[in-house]
């Protein structure tokens, strides 16, 4: 029975740490931009979209393919920037501790 209590306690601790880390990640602000800068996406570190700006000329229905490509480019740019930011902000030991490794 004590083992079950210890496991519950450890689980609760991991949940608290995960929530704390998620709150910290929400403080991180990262943007992504298409190659021409026509689409800009703004996210927080928890990968939640905070804002998107699209140059007006890409809103033309005949340029839909360009818009889709620009969104993909902006998202990819954001992902690269987020990875770099995460490496700076979070110690790998902290992540291992949270995961119980």
C-alpha positions in Angstrom: 0.0 0.0 0.0 2.9 2.4 0.8 4.2 1.7 -2.7 0.9 2.8 -4.3 1.0 6.0 -2.1 4.5 6.7 -3.2 3.6 6.3 -6.9 0.6 8.6 -6.5 2.8 11.2 -4.8 5.4 10.9 -7.6 2.6 11.2 -10.2 1.3 14.3 -8.5 4.8 15.8 -8.4 5.3 15.1 -12.1 1.9 16.7 -12.9 2.8 19.8 -10.9 6.2 20.1 -12.6 4.6 19.6 -16.1 2.0 22.4 -15.3 4.8 24.7 -14.1 6.8 24.0 -17.3 3.8 24.6 -19.5 3.2 28.0 -17.8 6.8 28.9 -18.3 6.5 27.9 -22.0 3.5 30.2 -22.4 5.8 33.1 -21.5 8.1 32.3 -24.4 7.1 34.2 -27.5 8.3 32.9 -30.9 7.3 34.0 -34.4 7.7 32.4 -37.8 7.9 34.2 -41.1 7.5 33.1 -44.7 10.5 33.5 -47.0 9.1 36.8 -48.5 7.7 37.9 -45.1 4.1 37.9 -46.5 2.9 35.7 -43.7 3.9 36.0 -40.0 2.7 33.7 -37.3 3.1 34.4 -33.6 3.1 31.6 -31.1 3.9 31.0 -27.5 6.2 28.3 -26.4 3.3 26.0 -25.7 2.7 26.1 -29.4 -0.5 28.1 -29.2 -1.2 30.6 -31.9 -1.4 34.1 -30.6 -1.6 36.1 -33.9 -1.3 35.7 -37.7 -0.6 38.5 -40.2 -1.1 38.0 -43.9 -0.2 40.6 -46.5 -3.3 41.7 -48.4 -2.2 40.6 -51.8 -2.1 36.9 -50.7 -5.8 37.1 -49.8 -6.7 37.1 -53.5 -8.4 33.7 -54.2 -6.3 33.2 -57.3 -3.2 33.2 -55.0 -4.4 30.5 -52.7 -1.6 28.2 -53.5 1.0 30.9 -52.6 -0.9 31.6 -49.3 -0.8 27.9 -48.4 2.9 27.7 -49.2 3.7 30.9 -47.2 1.8 29.6 -44.2 3.8 26.4 -44.3 7.1 28.3 -44.6 6.1 30.5 -41.6 5.2 27.5 -39.5 8.5 25.8 -40.4 10.4 28.9 -39.5 8.6 29.1 -36.2 9.4 25.5 -35.4 13.1 26.0 -35.9 13.1 29.1 -33.8 11.2 27.4 -31.0 13.7 24.5 -30.9 16.6 27.0 -30.5 14.7 28.9 -27.8 13.9 25.7 -25.9 17.5 24.6 -25.9 18.4 28.0 -24.4 15.6 28.1 -21.8 15.4 24.6 -20.5 18.1 22.6 -19.0 18.1 19.0 -20.2 18.4 17.8 -16.6 15.2 19.6 -15.8 13.4 17.9 -18.6 14.8 14.5 -17.6 13.8 15.1 -14.0 10.3 15.9 -15.1 10.1 12.7 -17.1 11.5 10.7 -14.3 14.7 9.7 -16.3 
